[in-house]
Amino acid sequence: MEPQTLEQRVEHLERRVTLLEELPAPVDALGLQISQLRDEMRAEFSATRSRDEETRRLLLKEIEETRAQMLMLHEDTLSRLASTQEGKPRPRKRR
């Protein structure tokens, strides 16, 4: 490789400095985009947490309602069984 002249080296350095001077604008734009992305993600995570809490509340309500219905049906079934067994002799226990 042939050594560069002083003039070539200076031109090369000037091109590099020019490129470096243009660099802050894209970096600033990227920083702004990252900041906006963080804000959007924070809002979405917050909304997701709110939906999760609402879903939990609805599920708990449904579970409690289902439990109450199951208990009512259980008691009704026991009552019907008891009424169908009235007047019938009880089976003897085997020993």
C-alpha positions in Angstrom: 0.0 0.0 0.0 1.4 3.3 -1.1 1.7 6.0 1.6 -0.8 8.9 1.3 0.2 12.4 0.7 -0.7 15.0 3.3 -3.3 16.4 1.0 -5.0 13.0 0.6 -5.0 12.5 4.4 -6.5 15.9 5.0 -9.3 15.3 2.4 -10.0 11.9 4.0 -10.2 13.4 7.5 -12.5 16.2 6.2 -14.9 13.6 4.7 -15.0 11.7 8.0 -15.6 14.9 10.0 -18.4 15.9 7.6 -20.0 12.4 8.1 -19.6 12.7 11.9 -21.2 16.2 11.9 -24.2 14.8 10.1 -24.6 11.9 12.7 -26.3 13.8 15.5 -29.5 14.4 13.5 -30.3 10.7 12.9 -29.2 9.8 16.5 -31.6 12.5 17.9 -34.4 11.2 15.7 -33.8 7.7 16.9 -33.8 8.9 20.5 -37.1 10.6 19.9 -38.6 7.4 18.4 -37.3 5.3 21.3 -38.9 7.8 23.7 -42.2 7.6 21.9 -42.1 3.8 21.8 -41.5 3.7 25.6 -44.6 6.0 26.1 -46.7 3.8 23.9 -45.6 0.6 25.6 -46.2 2.0 29.1 -49.7 3.0 28.1 -50.4 -0.5 26.6 -49.0 -2.3 29.6 -51.2 -0.1 31.9 -54.3 -0.9 29.7 -53.4 -4.6 29.8 -53.2 -4.6 33.6 -56.6 -2.8 33.8 -58.2 -5.4 31.5 -56.6 -8.2 33.5 -58.1 -6.8 36.8 -61.5 -6.4 35.2 -61.3 -10.0 33.8 -60.4 -11.3 37.3 -63.4 -9.4 38.9 -65.8 -10.8 36.2 -64.4 -14.4 36.6 -64.7 -14.2 40.4 -68.3 -13.0 40.1 -69.2 -15.8 37.7 -67.5 -18.4 39.9 -69.5 -17.2 42.9 -72.8 -17.2 41.0 -72.0 -20.7 39.6 -71.2 -21.9 43.2 -74.4 -20.6 44.5 -76.4 -22.3 41.7 -74.6 -25.6 42.3 -75.3 -25.4 46.0 -79.0 -24.7 45.3 -79.2 -27.6 42.9 -77.4 -29.9 45.4 -79.9 -29.0 48.1 -82.8 -29.4 45.7 -81.5 -32.9 44.7 -81.1 -34.0 48.3 -84.6 -32.7 49.0 -86.1 -34.7 46.1 -84.2 -37.8 47.0 -85.5 -37.5 50.6 -89.1 -37.0 49.4 -88.9 -40.1 47.1 -87.6 -42.2 50.0 -90.4 -41.3 52.4 -92.6 -44.2 53.3 -90.2 -46.8 51.9 -88.5 -49.2 54.2 -84.9 -48.5 54.8 -82.5 -51.1 53.5 -80.9 -53.2 56.2 -77.2 -52.9 56.7 -75.2 -55.9 56.1 -72.9 -57.1 58.8 
